[in-house]
């Protein structure tokens, strides 16, 4: 019997989909990893036929690297009861506290407005379809990344 629950497995698959999407999609990611786009898709699929397919650890690492954010790693850490925090290059210390700048706020504002714009566009026809959900989720992931970066700049939790 497996140790992870079905819900945890679906969490990993959702993180896989988001990471692959943030990495430019399976067609792009396949060129910088050892598996093909079709397998990347199967690993993110919640369908019964692909319930036992997950990204190998090296491919998950590459997906997160290409995504520019530890999406899969964070899902795994959450399942295990841990938190992912970045470290200062060359040390074992969390990222140093730095005062936020107007550039940080401008970047955050742009990312948040992308969420609002994408969501607003999706609501124009009073229905949010699958493609729109994917776009909204991608924009939310990018806004979360910007929020985490700002949080780290002020010495908050990651």
N, C-alpha and C positions, 0 to 999 in steps of 0.2 A: 504494500500500500504506500502511495506517495505521501511525503511529508507536507508538501504545500497543498493548500486547499484549492478548490476550483476557482474561488474568488481571487485568490492570490495569483493563480495562473493567468486569469483574465487581466489582472492588474499588470502583470509582466508583458502580456501580449499588447495591451493598450500602450504601455510605455515603449514597446518596440515600434509600434506604428508611428507614434509621435516622434521618436528619435530618428527613424528612417525618413520620415517626412521632413523633419528639420535639417536632415543631412542632404536634402535635395531630391529625395525619393529613391526608390529601389534602382531605377535605371542609372542614376548617377552614382549611388553608393557601391553598386556592384563592381565598379572600376577601381575602387580603392580597398576592396576586401576580397576574401577568397570564395565568396558564394555569389550566386547569380540572383538577379532581381526576383525571379519566380520563387526562390527559396526564402528570400527576405519577406516576400508577401505571405507565404505560408506561415512563417514564424510570427507574423503579426495578426494572422487570421484567428478569429474566435470560433470559427466553424468547427463542427464535430470532426470532420475529416482531418483537421490540422491540430487537434487538441494536444497531441503529444510532440509538436514541433516547436522548439524554442531556439533562439540564437545561441550559437556557441559563445563562450565567454570572450574569446578574442574578437569575434565579429561584433558582439554587443559593445565592446570597448571602442572599436573603430567607428561604430555608428554614433556613439556619444561624442567621440572626438570630432567627427565630421559635423555633428549637430551643434557643436560648440557649447554643449551643456550636458551634465551627467543625468540624463533623463532615465535611462534604464538602471544605472547605478543607484539613483535615488529611490526608485521603486523597490529595488532589491534591499537597500538599506532600511527603508520603511517597513518592509515585511519582517525584517530581522530585528526591528526595534532600535535602529541606529539612525544617525543623521549624517549627511554628507556635508563637509565644510572644506573649502579650498585652503591650501597652505601657501605661504610665501615661498617662492622659488628658492631651492637650495637649503631650506630649513624644515623643521617639523612644526612650525608655528602657524596658527591661522593667519589669513591675510591681514597685513598691518592696517590699523585704523588711519584713514585719510579723510580730510574734510571734503565733502561733496562740493562740486563746482556747478556753475550755471550750465556747463556742457552736460553734466550728468542729468540735471533736471530737464534740459531740452530733449535729451535722448529718451528719458522716461516718458515725457509728455508725448513724444512722437509715437512711441510704442503703445501707450494707452489709447491714443487717438486712433491708431490702426485697429485696435480691438473694437472701439466704438463705431468706426466707419464700416468695418467688415460686418459687424452685427446689424447695423442699421440697413446696409445694403441687402442683407439676407431677409430682413423683416419687411422689405418693400412689398412683397407679394403675400404677406401674412403667413408665410410657411418657410421653415428652415429645413432644407433638404440635406442629404448626406454630404454632398460636396461642400455646401456652405458650412456645415458643422465642422468639417475637416479644416477649412480655412479659418474659421473662428478659433478653433482649438490651437492651430499653429500661431495665430496672432496672440492668443492668451499666453502660450508658452514663451513667446518672445518678450511679452510684457513682464512675465514672472522673472525671466532671466534679468531684465533691466532692473526690476525691483530688488532682486537678490544682490545684484552688483551694488546698488545704492545702499542697501542694508549693510553690506560688508564694509563699504566706505566709511560708515559711521560706527563700525564696531559691533553691529547687531548680529544676531544669530543668522546662519545661512539657511 
